[in-house]
């Protein structure tokens, strides 16, 4: 993808090795340099194949948007695949071609960034490397297992059942990116509460439906 004759910078990861950048600045640069549209493959190339944390946040944010009912059956697939690879211990991100070719218009991507980047920046004010209990490989595997459970919940066609699990996945992605153990612990608590609430809603709805059918 090119913008005014200039290719989208594919060296984000290399520059991050020299001077690590925050997630908000990565999304801002992607929005600034987007052409007519931007595909998942272009985002992956811009972020670098090693950017599990950033892609985890990105795919989680997609699942927090107000999609029509049932859309999470599709929007959660990249999150599930990413979580499986993290739990498996892969060092690079793989996505099937049909997902890589999915695109979003530059206008939509910028609109999404304008809404989400300020929230990420607000969160980053309180996030910093602290109390991180994992080696990198262990962190990827453990967080991958956690987000796999949550992304499976997102995959289920439960009305309004995607927002809190997706938020938890996004928090875990930020915690992984910044190596913030306190944020990771907060994300675990949020995830447990979200699953408990969704379980209660499903059990309650099932009980009501069973009562109606019996009567």
Secondary structure, DSSP 8 states (H G I E B T S, - for coil): -EETTEE----HHHHHHHS---HHHHHHHHHHH--SEEEHHHHHHHH-TT-HHHHHHHHHHHTTS---TTTHHHHTHHHHHHHHHHHHT-SS----HHHHT-EEEHHHHHHHHHHHHHHHHHHHTT--SBS--S-HHHHHHHHHHHHHHHHHHHHS--TT-SHHHHHHHHHHHHHHHHTBHHHHHHHHHHHHHHHHHHHHHHHHHHHHHHHHHH-
